[in-house]
Amino acid sequence: MNYYYKYASSYPLPEYHEIGYNDPSIFLHVNSAGIYTGKVPHIIHRTNGRKDYYLSYNLSGKTYIYFDNEKYIVKGGDLFIFCPQQPQVYRYEIESNFANYWVHFTGHTAEELLRSSGLLDSIVITLGYSPEICDYVDRIINELNNLRAHYDLTAASEFISMCAFIARRLKENYSVGQIEQNKRIINSIDYIRRNYKNHLDIRKLANEALMSPTYYSAIFKQITGKSPQQYITNFRLQQAIKLMYYKNIRIGEIALEVGFDDSLYFSRIFHKHMHMSPSSFRESIKQCD
């Protein structure tokens, strides 16, 4: 066999595998999901379509689809949607690097979910190389196969998360280079959150992200809405507030615990953000108790 096939479904009756399953009383339900890779001999021609929705994403390779007798090419990084009762005519180009991920679904929120995600804006949606989609589909398949408690709700949640990911990706429209630099910033944020107690130098953080300090700060603010120093300060203050709630230690100790060497500076920064001193804030906590 020169192709790989993975599939799972939750159809109540066997005949629904071919014609689909529609239940408008359900919020959202994943009927089936699958993965095709390799040289897939697959041609579909459903004159009357199916009862449910169909989302198909190509990680690589090509699919040829036909709408109103017009031919469209779905390349690697593209996806398309078939709606209920829409005629379905498509075929996969038989090639070794073909990889396709798909989901059938139903429910009274399905159309609004697709519309709000931008998935009904055009016949072929160019998303770009997104292995995250593959992970979502794989998790959906595992839920449908394992049949653990509330598997249907979990599969629907994964599908909603996938649509949210697609919507964000389409909105931000990142290039491959932008995706890579954003990953570096996200890794940098993770480093900050794990090492906030220590001295953090913006130049060193930028160097680790393979960026100049100026460019690093600009991209960091673009992603988080804050400069690196603002983000570090805010995160440290959040940790300080947690300590005030759960630990009975002096303000000076709290300042050191969250990365401030100078307790007076910590008090000034705290007052600037919280509009009261650390000691007043702690007193307010006691009054609430």
Residue pairs with C-beta under 8 A, 6 or more apart in sequence:
2 38
2 39
2 96
3 36
3 37
3 38
3 39
3 40
3 41
3 98
4 35
4 36
4 37
4 38
5 34
5 35
5 36
5 40
6 34
6 35
6 138
6 141
7 32
7 33
7 34
7 35
7 141
8 32
8 33
8 34
8 140
8 141
8 142
8 143
8 144
8 145
9 17
9 31
9 32
9 33
9 104
9 144
10 29
10 30
10 31
10 32
10 144
10 151
10 152
10 155
11 17
11 21
11 31
11 32
12 21
13 21
16 31
16 51
17 32
18 50
19 50
19 51
20 31
20 49
20 50
20 51
20 52
20 84
20 104
20 106
21 31
21 51
21 52
21 104
21 106
22 51
22 52
22 84
22 106
23 29
23 106
23 107
24 106
24 107
24 108
25 108
26 106
26 107
26 108
27 107
27 108
27 109
27 156
28 105
28 106
28 107
28 109
28 110
28 113
28 156
28 159
28 160
29 105
29 106
29 107
29 152
29 156
30 103
30 104
30 105
30 140
30 144
30 152
30 155
30 156
30 158
30 159
31 52
31 104
31 105
31 106
32 103
32 104
32 144
33 101
33 102
33 103
33 104
33 137
33 140
33 141
33 144
33 155
34 101
34 102
34 137
34 141
35 99
35 100
35 101
35 102
35 134
35 137
35 138
35 141
36 42
36 92
36 98
36 99
36 100
36 102
37 98
37 99
37 100
38 96
38 98
39 94
39 95
39 96
39 98
40 92
40 94
40 98
40 100
41 92
41 94
42 91
42 92
43 90
43 91
43 92
44 88
44 89
44 90
44 91
45 88
45 89
46 87
46 88
46 89
47 87
48 85
48 87
49 82
49 83
49 84
49 85
49 86
49 87
49 88
50 82
50 84
50 85
50 88
50 104
51 84
51 85
51 106
52 84
52 104
52 105
52 106
53 81
53 82
53 83
53 84
53 104
53 105
53 106
53 110
53 111
53 114
54 81
54 82
54 88
54 102
54 103
54 104
55 79
55 80
55 81
55 102
55 103
55 105
55 119
56 63
56 74
56 79
56 80
56 81
56 82
56 90
56 100
56 101
56 102
57 78
57 79
57 100
57 101
57 102
57 127
57 130
57 133
57 137
58 74
58 75
58 76
58 77
58 78
58 79
58 98
58 99
58 100
59 76
59 77
59 99
59 100
59 101
59 129
59 130
59 131
59 133
59 134
60 76
60 97
60 98
60 99
61 76
61 92
61 93
61 95
61 97
61 98
61 99
61 100
62 73
62 74
62 75
62 76
62 92
62 93
62 95
62 98
63 73
63 74
63 80
63 90
63 91
63 92
63 93
63 100
64 71
64 72
64 73
64 74
64 90
64 91
64 93
65 71
65 72
65 74
65 80
65 89
65 90
65 123
65 124
66 72
66 89
66 90
67 123
72 80
72 123
72 124
73 124
74 80
74 124
76 99
76 129
77 126
77 127
77 128
77 129
77 130
78 124
78 125
78 126
78 127
79 119
79 124
79 125
79 127
79 133
79 166
80 123
80 124
80 125
81 114
81 119
81 120
81 125
82 88
83 111
84 106
92 98
92 100
99 134
101 133
101 134
101 137
102 137
103 137
103 140
103 159
103 162
105 156
105 159
107 156
111 120
113 160
113 163
114 120
114 163
116 167
117 163
117 164
117 166
117 167
117 170
118 125
118 166
118 167
118 170
118 171
119 125
119 163
119 166
119 167
125 166
125 170
127 133
127 166
127 169
127 170
128 169
128 174
128 176
129 176
130 165
130 166
130 169
132 165
133 162
133 165
133 166
136 158
136 159
136 161
136 162
136 165
137 162
139 158
140 155
140 158
140 159
143 151
143 152
143 154
143 155
143 158
144 151
144 155
148 154
174 182
181 209
181 211
181 219
182 219
182 223
184 209
184 210
184 211
185 209
185 216
185 219
185 220
185 223
186 223
187 209
188 205
188 208
188 209
188 216
188 220
188 228
189 220
189 224
189 231
191 205
191 208
192 200
192 205
192 228
192 231
192 232
192 235
193 235
196 232
196 235
196 236
196 239
196 258
196 259
197 257
197 258
197 259
198 259
199 259
200 232
200 259
202 213
202 216
202 217
202 228
202 229
203 213
205 216
205 228
206 212
206 213
206 215
206 216
206 217
209 216
211 219
216 228
217 227
217 228
220 226
220 227
220 228
220 231
221 227
224 231
226 234
232 259
233 269
233 273
234 273
236 258
236 259
236 260
237 258
237 269
237 270
237 273
237 274
239 257
239 258
240 254
240 255
240 257
240 258
240 266
240 270
240 278
241 281
243 249
243 254
243 257
243 258
244 254
244 278
244 281
244 282
244 285
245 285
247 254
249 257
251 263
251 266
251 267
251 278
251 279
251 282
252 263
254 266
254 278
255 261
255 262
255 263
255 266
255 267
256 263
258 266
260 266
260 269
266 278
267 277
267 278
270 277
270 278
270 281
271 277
271 278
274 281
276 284
